[in-house]
Amino acid sequence: MLPFHANLFEAAVDAQVAVQPCALAYLDAHGSWHRGVDYAGEVTFVQSIMSILGGPPVHARLSCLVPIAGAGAHRRELAQAAHEAIARALVEPPRLLHAASPTAPL
């Protein structure tokens, strides 16, 4: 996961509002990381889209994490806290839920 740009958190600091970190994971049918969605290195956008469209189904799992207070924070600290929270949430792939799951194939 790349570092977050601290300047994007300036608005939350100025408005003294909380930041809502969210972790987005792409999973295969077994609940493991779906490698066909990786968009890194020398892979172009078109290559990534073709890999997704030509591969097995992808499930997107969105995890809304604990909000981080922006009041009195420095934008760099806020960016780092959000980055760490999301990184912790993505240490292991979350398991797919069944029937009542909001998880939907892409």
C-alpha positions in Angstrom: 0.0 0.0 0.0 1.4 3.4 -1.0 1.7 6.2 1.5 -1.2 8.7 1.7 -0.7 12.3 0.6 -1.1 14.3 3.8 -2.4 17.4 1.9 -5.6 15.5 1.2 -6.3 15.5 4.9 -6.0 19.2 5.3 -9.7 19.8 4.8 -10.6 17.5 7.7 -8.1 19.2 9.9 -9.4 22.7 8.9 -13.0 21.7 9.4 -12.2 19.8 12.7 -14.1 16.7 11.5 -13.3 13.0 11.8 -11.8 11.0 8.9 -13.5 7.7 8.1 -10.9 5.2 7.0 -12.2 2.4 4.8 -10.4 -0.7 3.6 -11.4 -2.2 0.3 -10.4 -5.8 -0.4 -10.9 -7.7 -3.7 -11.4 -11.4 -3.0 -11.9 -14.6 -5.1 -14.7 -17.1 -4.6 -12.8 -18.7 -1.7 -12.3 -15.5 0.2 -8.6 -15.2 -0.7 -6.9 -12.2 -2.2 -7.9 -11.9 -5.9 -4.6 -11.3 -7.7 -6.3 -10.5 -11.0 -7.2 -7.0 -9.6 -3.6 -6.0 -8.8 -2.8 -2.7 -10.5 0.9 -2.2 -9.7 4.3 -2.0 -11.3 4.4 -1.9 -15.1 0.8 -3.1 -15.5 -1.2 -0.6 -17.6 -4.8 0.4 -16.8 -6.0 -1.5 -19.9 -4.1 -4.6 -19.0 -5.6 -4.5 -15.5 -9.1 -4.1 -16.9 -8.6 -7.0 -19.4 -7.3 -9.2 -16.6 -10.3 -8.5 -14.4 -12.8 -9.0 -17.3 -11.2 -12.2 -18.5 -10.6 -13.7 -15.1 -12.8 -15.4 -12.4 -15.4 -13.5 -10.5 -14.2 -10.7 -8.1 -15.9 -9.9 -4.8 -15.4 -6.5 -3.3 -15.4 -6.2 0.5 -15.6 -2.7 2.1 -14.7 -2.4 5.8 -15.6 0.9 7.4 -13.1 1.4 10.3 -13.2 3.5 13.4 -13.3 7.2 12.6 -10.2 9.2 13.4 -10.6 12.7 15.0 -9.4 15.5 12.9 -9.8 18.3 15.4 -6.4 19.4 16.7 -4.6 16.9 14.5 -1.8 17.6 12.0 -2.5 16.5 8.5 0.6 14.2 8.4 -0.4 12.5 11.7 -3.9 12.1 10.4 -2.7 10.6 7.1 -0.4 8.2 8.9 -3.1 7.1 11.4 -5.5 6.4 8.5 -2.8 4.5 6.6 -2.0 2.4 9.6 -5.6 1.6 10.3 -6.2 0.5 6.7 -3.0 -1.5 6.6 -4.0 -3.4 9.8 -7.4 -4.2 8.3 -5.7 -5.6 5.2 -3.2 -7.8 6.9 -5.3 -10.9 6.2 -8.0 -11.2 3.6 -11.5 -11.0 5.2 -13.6 -14.1 4.7 -16.6 -13.8 2.4 -20.0 -13.9 4.2 -22.8 -15.9 2.8 -26.5 -15.2 2.0 -26.9 -12.0 4.0 -23.6 -10.5 2.9 -23.5 -7.1 1.3 -20.6 -8.5 -0.7 -21.5 -8.6 -4.4 -19.5 -9.9 -7.4 -18.2 -7.2 -9.7 
